[in-house]
């Protein structure tokens, strides 16, 4: 059991046994940390979780009291399907990434200052030059499922459980997710996601007129399987869209045992799982087993791309469609016809040797080091009244503050100061994460512009507190 869970249970039991009554003041951070021999940060995280559960509430900025509106018996209330209406804030976050004058801590783009990036674009340039000088009389599409040479190289990386015939090339993972949703559901159907959830996936659901059922996730276990099972019994759910490996935005990696339980649930209710594995290769210690690799009956639709490991501009992804191959392959054909042949040929050649593997090893080390630097800056320049995720891979960090902190306002103030961040309100269909931020540390370094940005953000957060 985690140390903060011990604190949660200690306070929860006192509330349940009426040792602490509604309106009672809770112990201070210092006194409870000394009493239980834990750090103040551990108590902060526990109090924030208790607040999320509705068991306690802030009292005039002087501490916490037991909630006056009654005790919530479960950690999370039973969720209900709802429509998604995110608005245009996400476009502002994405657009800010194109402004080189801003400190890029917002949109989830990778760092591109690596040798492999230049090698790949050199390959693309050479192929484009040869194409321009070619005397081939006719143009043609590389029709779905994609260029055979590329699909063979991708299959080689997956190992024995995948063949080239299982792969459909797409315009990034996002198109793959959209095609997968179209293949398994229609407008008005209910799709399960973790919450918080990447806003791009929520927007896919929104654009297709589907409803979302948001199941809370924890940074040590992933999606709450107890609540998921209760929801499967209650609602006519059509599919699950999940991001279990180095999740966006929380960074968690769902444990293997939980993955197996999830697949058993999916089999019991005969549901497809759309697996967003865009960050799966960016592990710090060990590659997590994808849901697809554990799938024995073809119900997992695996979606990924080169957007997070190489460059977002490539827009080259692929889908392992399982039993839904024919539907998704046809939908690819009728919606976007094909993915660019030049890009497919160049990437196929790039993947022929071990350049990509060397690149991944280098990127993993770099992102791990940059995460450490970012955490040091948070410890140094930000207030202690926060809870941070501890990602096991990727390049994203999720930060939660007390509920009365308005991160939408911090986002706007930071935007005016040329600092790009992602406000937590983007990552749900309501404003439940308005007190949270997502930070991208892909390019973070101990340089004046980044350090000044972290100091400025710390000042803005302190003003809210």
NORCORRA-V236860 format. One record per helix or strand of 3 or more residues. SS is the DSSP state (H for helix, E for strand). FROM is the first residue (numbers start at 1). LEN is the number of residues. If there is no record, write none. Layout:
ss;from;len
SS;FROM;LEN
SS;FROM;LEN
This chain:
ss;from;len
H;3;14
H;29;8
H;40;13
E;56;3
E;64;3
H;89;8
H;115;19
H;148;11
H;164;3
E;167;4
H;172;13
E;190;6
H;199;9
E;211;8
H;225;10
E;237;6
H;256;13
E;272;5
H;291;4
E;300;6
H;312;3
E;317;4
H;322;15
H;341;10
H;355;27
E;386;3
E;396;6
H;407;10
H;424;4
E;436;5
H;448;17
